Amino acid sequence: MYISTRGGIEPVGFRDAVLMGLADDGGLLLPAALPTVTDGLSGWRKLAYPQLAAAVMQPFVGTELPPSQLLALTQRSYAGFDDPDVVPVRAVGPIQVMELFHGPTLAFKDIALQFLGNLFARLLADSGRALNILGATSGDTGSAAIAGVRGKGNIHIFVMYPHGRVSPLQERQMTTVADPNVHCLAIEGTFDDGQRVLKQIFTDIGFKSEFCLGAVNSVNWARVLAQIVYYFHAAFRVAEQTGVASVQVCVPTGNFGDIFAGYLARAMGAPISRLILATNENDILARFFNTGVYARGRVTPTTSPSMDIQVASNFERYLYYRTGADPEAVRSLMAGFERHGRLQIEGMDTAFVAGTGTTAASMATIRRYYEDFGYLLDPHTAVGVTVAERYLSKSEPTVCLATAHAAKFPQTIAQALGRDVARHPALERLLELPTRRTVLPAEKAAIQEYIARALGS
Ligand SMILES: *Cc1c(COP(=O)(O)O)cnc(C)c1O
């Protein structure tokens, strides 16, 4: 069963937790009890990734999906990845790099969104319902969400992005998708305008329910769940390669989604000694883990844009555990944060160390890893590696999660290296394909009219 971090809802099952997204009391959904799996670990070590994924997720799903169906979902979700190990681990200098970018859009969000798309399709087919996803993106999440649901029955997806303000590559990753259930809306405004319209439409309850609108935002429980899996995979693969039984894992962080999954994996019994949290200049989380103070700052644009976040949407889930599973304490901390932009927790959490990799340091890391090891880091992974190098251990391997393929950020790589070497055939192919998108004003009525027409009413 699933509960809310704010304690204001009756417990719900897995299906409702996934379809609900945000809990109705404004909190986030979490399992009422975390399964621990120390006994199962040895049986999991040799499993291929889709099998491991089904084994790790099954206790969270309970009886709502039989094991054979869950396995069919994980197999379908990861069949399209372009590496046989799905998330391969490579030794690069002092770091074990776990590449999470072998999915269709070459970024780690595919791992969760491929699964979420298949899961939504399964749950909707079972209940005969429809779902129309509406989102606003400044870049990466839009294409990964589209790739997750393209061609699926009972689902349409509408993605708003700021017209002329996303990189041509990112735009092509969305607008070259030909499936008729995919709708790319280039809105005449900024990313913030898109967010505003999104909020306006979601608070129009009549419209929302008439058109079965839903979201795929980073707080959806199934996204966190799918990400727990690769922490087990990392520990097992590195143990196999190095003979050392445990690892530390460094995670480049924005919304605290990815690293929160690692926190849960560790709590479940994955052999992870500690998590190394890495931020860019937008360092609210690094400051928190070093001082206990979580205080909102201003967003600074960097070369790792997917981590340019000041308020981390999954942080409330961590607060729930940090307060000893006390919804009242979470409510009061979050209320204080809403009012003053600041909250404070006493004591330190030994599960984490944290640091900041600046843009300049990360650019130097890209250069050094390319020259010394012939390995190309993307700008987000470079933040992780920059911070991970400060915490290397003599007794334990250090894994760093690689969250995107470098070819997604060709300008930054060219700037770091002085030459243009970041390529990927999947991105080159996009240049040949026709594109399809609709330009619309950044206004609620125009977007609603488009949705109503596209859905044929
Ligand atoms: C989304 C994203 C991140 C940050 O992940 P969070 O779950 O928000 O911490 C890091 N790198 C890349 C490339 C991303 O797309």
The ligand as an SDF file (V2000), in Angstrom:
LIG
                    3D

 15 15  0  0  0  0  0  0  0  0999 V2000
   17.0630   14.9750  -15.4410 C   0  0  0  0  0  0  0  0  0  0  0  0
   18.5390   14.8880  -15.5870 C   0  0  0  0  0  0  0  0  0  0  0  0
   19.4000   14.9420  -14.4610 C   0  0  0  0  0  0  0  0  0  0  0  0
   18.9010   15.1570  -13.0440 C   0  0  0  0  0  0  0  0  0  0  0  0
   18.1110   14.0750  -12.5740 O   0  0  0  0  0  0  0  0  0  0  0  0
   17.2010   14.2720  -11.2650 P   0  0  0  0  0  0  0  0  0  0  0  0
   16.4160   13.0100  -11.1280 O   0  0  0  0  0  0  0  0  0  0  0  0
   16.3440   15.4740  -11.5530 O   0  0  0  0  0  0  0  0  0  0  0  0
   18.1490   14.4740  -10.1440 O   0  0  0  0  0  0  0  0  0  0  0  0
   20.7540   14.8160  -14.6790 C   0  0  0  0  0  0  0  0  0  0  0  0
   21.2560   14.6650  -15.9200 N   0  0  0  0  0  0  0  0  0  0  0  0
   20.4760   14.6170  -17.0250 C   0  0  0  0  0  0  0  0  0  0  0  0
   21.1110   14.4710  -18.3620 C   0  0  0  0  0  0  0  0  0  0  0  0
   19.0830   14.7200  -16.9060 C   0  0  0  0  0  0  0  0  0  0  0  0
   18.3100   14.6790  -18.0010 O   0  0  0  0  0  0  0  0  0  0  0  0
  1  2  1  0
  2  3  1  0
  2 14  2  0
  3  4  1  0
  3 10  2  0
  4  5  1  0
  5  6  1  0
  6  7  2  0
  6  8  1  0
  6  9  1  0
 10 11  1  0
 11 12  2  0
 12 13  1  0
 12 14  1  0
 14 15  1  0
M  END
$$$$
